[in-house]
Amino acid sequence: MTMYRADQVGSYLRPPQLVQARARFQRGELSPEALRQVEDQAILDVLQLQRQAGMPIYTDGEYRRGGWTGGLPQAVEGFVPSPDGALTAPIAMRWRGEHLDLLRRPAASATAEAERSVFTTVIGGELRPLGRIYAADSAFLQQHAPGPFKITVTSPTWYLRQYRPGISDAVYPTPADALQDLQEITRTELQALVDENVPYVQVDSIRYVFDFTDEQRRQEWQAMGVDPDQAVAQTLAADNAILDGLKREDVTVGLHMCRGNNRSNYFAEGGYDRIAERVFPSLKYDRLLLEYDTERAGGFEPLRFVPRGKTVVLGLISTKTPRLESQDQLLQRIEEASKYVPLEDLALSPQCGFASVLQGNAISWDDQRRKLELLVDTARKAWGTVA
């Protein structure tokens, strides 16, 4: 298992030409082949950005997706439009931050509408894969990545938000029944990626802290009759189940948690204290990529529950703001974390992607480049290497 002391959660800012091309594609003005050409060139450009910054692990920026959850809903039948067109989250999404104006603007293009449509579908039929989910991502990176690369995969538990009583229960009596099929679809895709010799697979599973550490959020779930602690156990079991049977000798498997990342806004608050003792020792992953860029994430004390040999990737660099972090402060925080996890079991990254949604965070391409350069230089100073 490679340590990858400098890591990156996945997404990068989409260049304007890619955003425009996807909008034209949604309007029927661009063929799939023409869109693929624009995507390919944008991916080559972002690979070059990472190479120049000295990154030891590459991603395609999630450029073939409208957002971080893209992929599975488009590759699986059984998701149907919500009858009322409403967002399907069982609890209203209340974003917080300094850039709420970016979320309040009306959809300016077919692209934004298409991005929203992913969240206005519900589980209305048996969930069956129509084909591979990330085959194109893997094949392109196999050919063009300058070094080891990762593929990011959404945890199957996220799609339980699209379970709608009165519709979904006609096929799946309970959310747990739907989750069984979502798990198997995801596990099959992970097996295919491992068989293709993908060096690093990352599962984005944010419900641990997105839904179950924020006190207000917990109370809202309880009011709906959902026990947050039981839901954590369900999420943990599902995230482990998708690894069952994988031959992992030559692949690094990571899991990312965060509190929301939408146009530089956040969703939840609360440290890892509520989940750490149960979750950190039990997750069967090599790496935990944890958000730690603000006080919203709490302190490092919960890291004491991480077993030796499992890498904690400290998300200390913010993708939400153009402000460049002080390297001295980053090194100090790494030293503080090493009181709970040995330095040899630590790594560094931004807290989340630069563009979890298509439109991206309120930073510039140059800001993004400086953040990567800071990440790489700080890792070298902390560990003497980036890999």
C-alpha positions as a printed Julia matrix, in Angstrom:
387×3 Matrix{Float64}:
   0.0     0.0     0.0
   1.44    3.36   -1.06
   1.21    6.07    1.58
   0.51    9.07   -0.7
   1.46   11.7     1.88
  -0.11   14.39   -0.36
  -3.63   13.38   -1.33
  -6.64   15.07   -2.97
 -10.27   14.09   -2.43
 -11.23   14.02   -6.1
 -12.9    16.89   -7.93
 -11.27   19.89   -9.59
 -12.76   23.1   -10.93
 -14.39   22.51  -14.33
 -13.02   24.8   -17.05
 -15.63   27.06  -18.72
 -15.46   25.17  -22.02
 -16.46   21.94  -20.25
 -19.36   23.58  -18.41
 -20.56   25.12  -21.67
 -20.21   21.85  -23.56
 -22.26   19.97  -20.99
 -24.97   22.64  -21.2
 -25.05   22.32  -24.99
 -25.21   18.54  -24.66
 -28.21   18.82  -22.31
 -29.96   21.06  -24.83
 -29.37   18.54  -27.59
 -26.91   20.79  -29.4
 -23.85   18.58  -28.91
 -23.39   14.88  -29.61
 -22.08   12.46  -26.98
 -18.93   12.04  -29.07
 -18.31   15.8   -29.19
 -18.89   16.1   -25.45
 -16.43   13.26  -24.86
 -13.77   15.12  -26.85
 -14.19   18.21  -24.66
 -14.07   16.06  -21.52
 -10.95   14.29  -22.72
  -9.07   17.53  -23.34
 -10.18   18.99  -20.0
  -8.96   15.87  -18.2
  -5.6    16.05  -19.96
  -5.3    19.68  -18.82
  -6.14   18.9   -15.18
  -3.71   15.97  -15.19
  -1.04   18.41  -16.33
  -1.98   20.77  -13.47
  -1.5    17.95  -10.97
   1.78   16.86  -12.55
   3.2    20.37  -12.44
   2.18   20.73   -8.79
   4.0    17.49   -7.96
   0.98   15.44   -6.89
   1.78   11.74   -6.33
  -1.8    10.6    -7.04
  -3.99   11.76   -9.92
  -7.72   12.07  -10.57
  -9.72   13.06  -13.64
 -11.34   15.84  -11.63
 -14.67   13.95  -11.87
 -15.03   15.76  -15.2
 -17.35   13.14  -16.69
 -19.9    13.76  -13.92
 -22.28   16.57  -13.1
 -21.41   16.23   -9.42
 -19.81   13.9    -6.91
 -22.81   11.54   -6.82
 -22.89   11.18  -10.62
 -22.3     7.86  -12.26
 -24.49    5.31  -10.55
 -27.91    6.93  -11.17
 -27.14    7.19  -14.88
 -25.84    3.61  -15.1
 -28.63    1.92  -13.15
 -32.27    1.5   -14.09
 -34.9     1.89  -11.39
 -34.52    5.6   -10.66
 -37.6     7.51  -11.85
 -38.55   11.22  -11.79
 -40.1    12.41   -8.56
 -43.84   12.84   -9.23
 -43.89   16.34   -7.74
 -40.45   17.33   -9.01
 -39.35   17.97   -5.44
 -35.9    17.33   -4.07
 -35.95   13.88   -2.58
 -33.93   14.36    0.62
 -36.14   13.33    3.54
 -34.97   16.37    5.51
 -34.57   19.79    3.91
 -31.02   20.66    2.84
 -30.15   23.83    4.74
 -26.8    25.05    3.52
 -24.75   27.52    5.51
 -21.81   29.71    4.59
 -20.68   32.94    3.04
 -21.75   32.12   -0.52
 -25.41   31.26   -0.18
 -26.11   33.74   -2.98
 -24.55   31.25   -5.39
 -27.17   28.68   -4.38
 -30.11   31.1    -4.51
 -29.59   32.11   -8.1
 -32.07   30.54  -10.53
 -30.73   27.84  -12.79
 -28.86   29.7   -15.5
 -28.48   26.86  -17.94
 -29.62   23.41  -18.92
 -26.49   22.2   -17.17
 -27.65   23.39  -13.76
 -31.08   21.88  -14.36
 -29.54   18.56  -15.32
 -27.38   18.62  -12.21
 -30.47   19.24  -10.09
 -32.37   16.43  -11.82
 -30.07   13.86  -10.23
 -31.59   14.84   -6.88
 -35.2    14.84   -8.09
 -35.38   11.16   -8.92
 -36.67    8.44   -6.63
 -36.25    4.7    -6.45
 -39.29    3.53   -8.4
 -38.23    0.2    -9.86
 -35.87   -2.67   -9.31
 -32.31   -1.35   -9.32
 -30.39   -3.09  -12.08
 -27.08   -2.01  -13.65
 -27.25   -1.13  -17.32
 -23.5    -1.53  -17.66
 -20.28   -0.37  -16.06
 -20.31    2.85  -14.04
 -16.71    4.08  -14.18
 -15.23    2.09  -17.05
 -14.54    5.17  -19.19
 -12.9     6.98  -16.26
 -10.64    4.03  -15.55
  -9.67    3.39  -19.18
  -8.74    7.01  -19.87
  -6.64    7.35  -16.73
  -4.92    4.03  -17.4
  -3.75    5.5   -20.7
  -3.06    9.13  -19.8
  -2.37    9.58  -16.06
   1.3    10.53  -15.47
   1.38    8.28  -12.4
  -0.86    6.36   -9.98
  -4.49    7.48  -10.03
  -7.67    7.09   -8.04
 -11.32    6.56   -8.94
 -13.89    8.04   -6.55
 -17.09    6.1    -5.87
 -20.21    7.21   -3.98
 -21.23    5.09   -1.01
 -24.46    3.18   -1.72
 -25.94    4.58    1.49
 -26.18    8.04   -0.05
 -28.83    6.9    -2.51
 -31.19    5.91    0.3
 -32.11    9.58    0.23
 -34.03    8.67   -2.93
 -36.19    6.11   -1.18
 -39.7     7.59   -1.18
 -42.47    5.83    0.85
 -45.5     5.33   -1.32
 -43.34    4.81   -4.4
 -40.19    2.91   -3.52
 -41.91    0.49   -1.15
 -43.88   -0.97   -4.04
 -40.57   -2.55   -5.08
 -38.51   -2.51   -1.89
 -40.57   -2.86    1.32
 -37.9    -1.06    3.35
 -34.87    1.15    2.64
 -32.69   -1.73    3.86
 -34.04   -3.88    1.02
 -33.04   -1.24   -1.55
 -29.65   -0.92    0.11
 -28.92   -4.59   -0.51
 -29.13   -4.07   -4.28
 -27.22   -0.77   -4.1
 -24.45   -2.53   -2.17
 -24.16   -5.33   -4.7
 -24.1    -2.94   -7.66
 -21.33   -0.93   -5.98
 -19.37   -4.0    -4.92
 -19.48   -5.36   -8.48
 -18.16   -2.06   -9.83
 -15.36   -1.99   -7.23
 -14.39   -5.53   -8.24
 -14.2    -4.44  -11.87
 -11.96   -1.49  -10.96
  -9.68   -3.77   -8.95
  -9.55   -6.21  -11.87
  -8.49   -3.29  -14.09
  -5.57   -2.63  -11.72
  -6.81    0.75  -10.56
  -4.2     1.68   -7.91
  -6.5     3.61   -5.53
 -10.26    3.52   -5.02
 -11.92    6.04   -2.73
 -15.46    5.7    -1.39
 -17.17    8.99   -0.53
 -19.37    8.22    2.46
 -20.34   11.47    4.09
 -23.45   10.48    6.08
 -21.41    9.71    9.2
 -20.81   13.41    9.83
 -23.2    14.99    7.31
 -26.27   13.42    8.91
 -25.32   11.97   12.29
 -22.99   14.32   14.19
 -24.78   17.66   13.76
 -27.09   17.94   16.8
 -29.94   19.63   14.94
 -29.73   17.04   12.21
 -29.86   14.2    14.73
 -32.99   15.65   16.3
 -34.66   15.92   12.91
 -33.93   12.27   12.14
 -35.25   11.24   15.55
 -38.46   13.19   14.91
 -38.91   11.08   11.77
 -38.56    7.9    13.77
 -34.98    7.2    12.67
 -32.44    6.32   15.34
 -29.23    8.1    14.22
 -27.0     5.61   16.01
 -28.68    2.67   14.29
 -28.33    4.52   10.99
 -24.59    4.87   11.64
 -24.4     1.11   12.18
 -26.27    0.52    8.91
 -23.93    2.88    7.04
 -20.87    1.18    8.52
 -22.12   -2.29    7.6
 -22.86   -1.21    4.02
 -19.51    0.5     3.52
 -17.74   -2.66    4.67
 -19.99   -4.97    2.65
 -18.97   -3.38   -0.65
 -15.39   -4.51    0.02
 -16.34   -8.15    0.6
 -14.31  -10.5    -1.55
 -12.12   -7.85   -3.16
  -8.53   -8.83   -3.85
  -6.87   -5.82   -2.29
  -3.19   -6.71   -2.34
  -2.32   -4.14   -5.02
  -4.97   -1.47   -4.42
  -5.31    1.26   -1.81
  -8.88    1.68   -0.53
  -9.86    4.94    1.15
 -13.04    6.41    2.61
 -13.81   10.12    2.71
 -16.09   11.95    5.16
 -17.1    15.62    5.11
 -19.82   18.04    6.22
 -20.95   19.23    2.82
 -19.23   21.17    0.03
 -21.58   23.06   -2.28
 -20.39   26.28   -3.98
 -18.13   26.97   -0.95
 -21.0    26.42    1.51
 -21.27   23.73    4.18
 -24.14   21.76    5.64
 -23.3    20.24    9.02
 -21.27   20.89   12.15
 -19.91   18.62   14.83
 -16.77   16.66   15.63
 -16.13   12.96   15.14
 -16.67   12.21   18.83
 -20.12   10.62   18.36
 -18.94    8.08   15.8
 -15.21    7.61   16.34
 -15.15    4.74   18.82
 -17.59    2.67   16.78
 -16.62    3.62   13.24
 -12.88    4.28   13.06
 -11.72    0.82   14.27
 -14.41   -1.02   12.28
 -14.1     0.46    8.79
 -12.16   -2.02    6.64
 -10.37    0.71    4.7
  -6.68    1.54    4.4
  -7.17    5.31    4.58
  -9.65    7.67    6.2
  -9.82   11.08    4.53
 -11.25   13.37    7.21
 -12.33   17.01    7.04
 -10.34   19.16    9.47
 -10.09   22.61    7.9
 -12.32   24.49   10.39
 -13.49   24.28   13.99
 -16.72   22.7    12.7
 -14.86   19.38   12.57
 -13.84   19.46   16.24
 -10.5    18.41   17.62
  -8.09   15.58   16.92
  -8.91   13.64   20.12
 -11.28   11.17   18.39
  -8.37   10.0    16.25
  -7.17    7.99   19.24
  -9.64    5.3    18.12
  -7.92    4.81   14.74
  -5.98    1.52   14.75
  -2.24    1.56   14.1
  -1.42    0.98   10.45
  -4.51    2.74    9.13
  -3.68    6.08    7.5
  -5.52    9.25    8.52
  -5.48   11.86    5.77
  -5.87   15.22    7.49
  -8.07   17.54    5.41
  -6.46   20.72    6.7
  -6.45   22.77    3.49
  -9.74   24.42    2.58
 -11.17   24.27   -0.94
 -13.93   26.69    0.07
 -11.82   29.85    0.32
  -9.03   31.36   -1.8
  -7.1    32.24    1.35
  -3.85   30.29    1.37
  -3.16   28.54    4.64
   0.0    29.23    6.62
   2.43   26.39    6.12
   3.74   26.82    9.66
   0.21   26.37   11.01
  -0.35   23.3     8.84
   2.85   21.73   10.14
   1.82   22.59   13.68
  -1.57   20.95   13.23
   0.05   17.82   11.78
   2.24   17.7    14.88
  -0.84   18.09   17.11
  -2.6    15.22   15.32
   0.5    13.04   15.78
  -0.26   12.97   19.52
  -3.16   10.65   18.67
  -1.97    8.98   15.44
   1.73    8.31   14.79
   3.25   10.61   12.18
   3.97    7.64    9.93
   0.22    6.94    9.81
  -0.73   10.49    8.75
  -1.05   12.26    5.41
  -2.34   15.64    4.19
  -5.08   16.77    1.8
  -7.73   19.43    1.23
 -10.89   18.84    3.26
 -12.95   18.01    0.14
 -12.92   18.47   -3.62
 -12.64   21.81   -5.36
 -15.91   21.25   -7.2
 -18.2    18.69   -5.59
 -20.9    20.11   -7.86
 -20.53   21.16  -11.47
 -20.31   24.91  -10.86
 -17.5    24.52   -8.31
 -16.4    26.49   -5.27
 -15.85   30.24   -5.12
 -12.15   30.12   -5.93
 -10.13   30.55   -9.11
  -8.05   28.11  -11.13
  -4.94   29.9    -9.85
  -6.15   29.57   -6.24
  -6.57   25.85   -6.85
  -3.03   25.58   -8.22
  -1.55   27.39   -5.21
  -3.42   25.1    -2.84
  -1.96   22.03   -4.57
   1.54   23.46   -4.48
   1.17   24.23   -0.77
  -0.12   20.7    -0.17
   2.85   19.09   -1.9
   5.46   21.35   -0.31
   4.01   20.87    3.18
   3.94   17.09    2.78
   7.61   17.12    1.81
   8.49   19.16    4.87
   6.41   16.97    7.21
   7.45   13.52    5.89
  10.35   14.15    3.52
   8.32   12.77    0.61
   4.9    13.12   -1.05
   4.47    9.38   -1.62
